[in-house]
């Protein structure tokens, strides 16, 4: 809990500098690394551990800000895709270098390479157990955990 709280606090401050909440940054990251930079709303909900109504509210806000748009799913009229826009990619590209610098400073540089590999493998195992939908809809995409 203490590690999570410390990292979350450092990340939130940096996200705020770019006009994003932590959830909005996560949504942009998940969409940007997905095939065609899109996910079904239900898959986005599963990946973020938000409720479907929670994802709808976040996507509404991000769509209003021009970071995302919705597209109909051609194979299922009941489904919608959340799609990152060029403005969303730009915002992510502006935010990502600072975020990666924080990860390097406060996380990866704290461990030697062997310990880091072991920790990342263990975190994936735990993630898959507690959130089996964490990679829903992202087949064929690398998994940075």
C-alpha positions, 0 to 999 in steps of 0.5 A, spaced: 500 500 500 505 504 501 509 503 495 502 504 491 501 510 494 507 513 493 508 512 486 501 514 485 502 521 488 508 522 484 504 520 477 498 524 479 502 530 480 505 529 473 499 527 469 495 533 472 501 538 469 498 535 462 491 536 464 490 528 465 487 524 471 491 517 472 485 514 469 485 518 463 492 517 462 491 509 463 485 509 458 490 513 453 495 508 454 491 502 453 488 505 447 494 507 444 497 500 444 491 496 442 490 494 435 487 500 431 488 504 437 481 502 439 477 497 444 470 495 445 467 499 451 466 493 455 474 491 453 476 497 456 472 497 462 475 490 463 482 492 462 481 498 467 477 495 472 472 500 471 464 499 471 461 500 464 458 506 467 465 508 469 468 507 463 462 511 459 463 517 464 471 517 462 470 516 455 464 522 455 469 527 458 475 525 454 471 525 447 468 532 450 476 534 450 477 531 443 482 526 446 477 520 444 471 518 439 466 513 439 465 508 433 460 503 432 462 496 431 461 493 424 460 486 427 455 487 433 451 493 433 450 493 440 458 495 441 461 501 441 469 502 440 473 507 444 478 510 439 484 515 441 484 521 436 490 524 434 489 529 439 489 524 444 496 521 441 499 528 442 497 529 449 500 522 450 506 523 447 507 529 451 505 526 457 509 519 456 517 522 457 515 525 464 512 519 466 517 514 464 522 518 467 518 517 474 518 510 473 525 510 472 527 514 478 522 511 483 521 504 480 526 501 475 532 504 478 531 501 485 532 494 483 538 490 479 536 487 472 535 480 475 530 483 481 526 487 476 525 481 471 523 477 477 518 482 480 515 484 473 514 476 472 510 476 479 506 482 478 504 479 471 502 473 475 498 477 480 495 481 475 492 475 471 489 472 478 486 478 480 484 482 474 483 476 468 480 481 464 486 486 464 488 484 457 481 483 454 481 485 447 489 486 446 491 480 442 497 480 439 500 486 443 506 486 447 504 486 455 508 491 459 504 489 465 
